[in-house]
């Protein structure tokens, strides 16, 4: 699908080619010459898991693993592929920033923590591609997940199929099960969040076996910097897409969309409904949007946490008018 974008919005070529030395390979160069670019398609496959009731004991362990912010956000809205494309057109690999007429801007570790509550410090999330401490993968799946996937129908090329993981979450859990049963289910949910929303690849249909190694030690997993892993994935896919190396996107693009709404308010959908104030927790809540889903932005200020739930109404009425931002939103409509 080809869409047109006004080349005037990108204004001109780099003033100093020695800085943006990759401009000739950048997709904005094609836009300036031809006036068209390809709309990128964002991959995400975690949406079905939000329809599953998560037991409170499973949620406790998901919070402990570091995914409380993502879980509190709830089901994410529809991805705005046109907005993501407009941002990619302005992303520069040389500086890892978006080059906008107003100034440069970028996504930081602080944003990872503020928007999704992902830990910004701690241990690096690295993959070990072998079954650490076990004779084989089935043995590890049995102990850590409480389930041995069928290698012919539930695994593929070194990964657990997303549909198989989601099917496991539909198994009801009682209130009097051993603690390890809730931990096993929490690990399954965590793998779905990582592979489908936080660290998805362009295939979006499987989660690498090796990611399970991170969840073996319950103390160690609570120190992992999921925020740095997500930011690295985001930069990787932004860089490759801006250099026209791919048309489908992995990485936490949903977070990028939320970041754009927070940093460029004229692109933000309207709020619907009044805010509810919890005087005990100092938490400000807005109701779910018209599609029955919401997104949240966490602004940590001491003990005060604000949760702003955006309803996807398609309107943007927050913040002062800005002709560039409005035109950037409209350029791919």
C-alpha positions, 0 to 999 in steps of 0.5 A: 500500500503506497501513501503520499506524504508532502515532501515539504514537511521534511523541508530539505536535505541535511544541512551538513552531510558529514553528520547525516552521512547515510541520507542517500540510503534513508527512506526520506530520500525516496520520499523527497524524490518520489513523494511516496513511501510504503506504510510499515506494518507492525507485528503484535500477537499478544492481543488474545491473551488479554481476553483471559482472566488472570488469577490474582496469584498469577498476577502477583508473580507477573508483578514480581517479574517486572511486568506490573506496568504493562499489565496495568495498561491492559489491552493495547489499542489498535496500532496506528501504522501511519503514525509509526511510518511518519516517525520512521521517516524522521528517524536518523540512524546516525544520531538515534533521534527523530529529526523534527522541524521543532527539534530533535527528540528520542525515546529514552530508558526513562520513557520505558520506565514511565510509560510501561513501568519497565525496570531501567536499571539492573541486569542485562537480558541476554539469551543463553541458547541452551537448556541451562541446568537440564538435560534437554528442553522438554525437562525444562518446560515440564519444571518451569512451565508445567507443560511439555509442548508437542514438538511437532505442533507447538514448537517451531525453529527453536521457539514456542508457538504463541498460539500454544502458549495462549492456549495454556493460559486458558486453563482455569486455576483454582485458589488452593493450588501449590505456589509453583503452579501459579509461578509456572502460569506466570512464566507463560504469561510473561513469555507471551508479553515478551514475544508479542508486545515488548520484544516481538520479532517480525514473525510474531508467532513464536517465543525463543526457547532461550528466553525461558532461562531468564525465568528460572531463578525467581530472585534473578528475574526480578533484577532484569532490566526489561526497559533496556532490552525493549529500548534496544529492540526499538532502536534496532527496528527503527534503524533498519526500517529507516534504511529501507531494510524491512517493511514489517516491524518488530520491537515495542512499536506500541510503546513508541505510539504511546510515547508520540501521544505523550510527547506530541499531544496534538497526535493524542486521541481524546479523553473520554469520561471523567477521571476517578481519584483514589485518595488513598493511593494518589492514583488518577484513573480514566475509564476505558475507551470506545474500543473497550481498551486503554493505554496508560502512562506512568509518571512516577513522582515519589509516591504519586503515580498518574495513570492516563487512559486514552480512548481511541476516538480518532480526535486530537484535542489536547495541547496547542495547535501545531501545524507540523504535528497535525500535518504529520498525522494527516500525511498518511491518512 
